[in-house]
Amino acid sequence: MVLLVTAGALVAAFVIIALLSTVGTDRTITVGTGPRGTLAYASAERIAQGVAERGIDIEILVTDQTSDLINLLADPSSPVDVTFVSESVDPAAYPQVDSLGTVYRLPYIFATWPAGQSITSVADIRGSRIDVGPAGSVRADFIESVLAEFGITADNTTFLYLPTSATREDFEAAGVEVQSTDTQDARPFILDALASGELRAIPVPEAGALNSRLPSAQVAEIPYGAFSLSPPLPTEPVPTVAQLVTIVANDRLSPASVYAIVQELASEFSPGTAYSQPGEFPNFADRQLPSNIYAVEYYSSGAVPWQFENLPPVLADSFLGLLVLGTLLLLVASIYSIFLPDVYGLWTGILRPRSEEKYLAAMEKSLAEGRELSPRDQSRLEKILGQHEERDRMQARAERLRPHLK
């Protein structure tokens, strides 16, 4: 019986230790993005504000080499837990990465500076000098992939990799004829040039065909008057190609963190924009990577499981384990209650008297050798005396009841 109770206690202790070892104490998520001023960075900032209210902090890691972000996400030694993906991805190369949802489409604009006014279509870009974006960026990779579908490569066209910090003077010095930019480009001189008509958008009616060739591409349209309302520019809608932007996470991200993030994604990206309908995003339009099961559940139901809605993240992540532990403890308690008299008798009848005898013998020896009792010995002696006094009182009460025995 004693062995059974002891075994139950050992199992309970093992389960407790195992559960505690799986509970993460670091509630900080690192999001990898492009430079400040990009839509990804602004989105990460807004998401961070909402997620913080749910007890999770977000740190933003910035890099110009945005095409490396998914590699950082998959690297166990990297702090990046979440990032934005808008390029072609081989899912077999990233088995530990899944999608939290495609959050928006980012239309790209091909436009001509005055030096390239003769260019009227994407095919005409061949042989020109085109700014495709910073070297190593997702933007440059996407633009080169689009142009490659038209047979435009570095072999027949000059690709310029100007950084996001490049000025108007830098563009003029580089002799840029064609500009590739996204509709969220925050550089004032780009916006001013589009609004004034100095930069003239090139239609991409072939975008529908690109959609079937590039996994992250979709058809988009730059609306009438998107750049300027007075005078209206463009003067008519311009078909173009857009890049799907998906938020992905590695398998280190806990369920509580996933639920906190996807709630913010739904809040941030479900309202309509000039390029999307209300409720269109988040979705799983980019199917290159597997969808996170918790994100799928939330987007389909709009509900968060009870524990993730009401408990702190650490407890919510451990909720099922705690249920198992609670069930196990109830089982052990039931066994303990059945065999408690035997266990208690073993302690009070054999083990405790031997322990007290050992302590009293050591105290007597110390006094015989002329040493005072240490504070620890005095505390033990007081405890032993108290226990025996209580036992004597119990004995006296029992003796008063002896006459009633039959």
Number of C-alpha atoms within 10 A of each C-alpha: 13 13 8 13 19 14 13 19 17 12 15 18 14 12 18 15 11 12 15 14 10 11 16 14 10 9 15 15 20 19 26 26 26 23 18 14 13 16 18 21 20 15 15 22 15 14 20 22 14 20 20 15 10 19 15 20 17 20 16 18 17 15 15 18 15 27 22 14 25 23 14 18 27 22 15 13 8 11 17 25 25 32 26 28 24 23 25 16 15 10 14 10 10 16 13 17 23 20 26 30 28 24 24 22 22 20 22 24 23 24 26 26 23 13 14 21 14 12 19 15 16 19 14 14 24 20 15 19 19 26 24 25 23 20 17 14 21 23 22 23 19 23 19 18 19 20 18 12 14 16 14 22 17 14 10 12 16 18 21 21 16 19 15 16 10 12 15 13 9 13 16 12 9 14 17 22 22 28 24 18 20 17 17 14 15 15 15 11 12 17 17 14 14 21 21 16 19 15 22 24 25 21 20 21 17 14 20 16 14 21 16 11 13 16 18 24 27 22 20 23 20 23 16 15 16 18 21 17 12 9 12 15 21 20 14 12 15 18 21 22 28 25 26 22 21 25 22 23 23 22 15 16 12 17 19 26 22 18 24 23 23 22 19 17 23 20 15 16 20 19 14 12 11 9 15 15 11 10 13 17 23 23 23 19 19 24 16 17 21 17 18 19 13 17 23 17 14 17 19 10 8 11 12 18 13 9 16 20 15 12 14 14 25 18 17 21 20 18 15 12 19 17 11 13 17 13 12 17 19 12 14 20 16 12 15 20 12 13 15 16 11 13 17 12 12 13 14 12 11 11 12 14 13 13 11 15 11 11 15 16 10 14 20 13 11 15 11 10 9 9 11 12 15 11 9 9 16 13 11 16 17 12 13 17 11 12 12 12 12 12 12 12 12 11 12 12 11 11 11 9 10 10 8 7 5 4
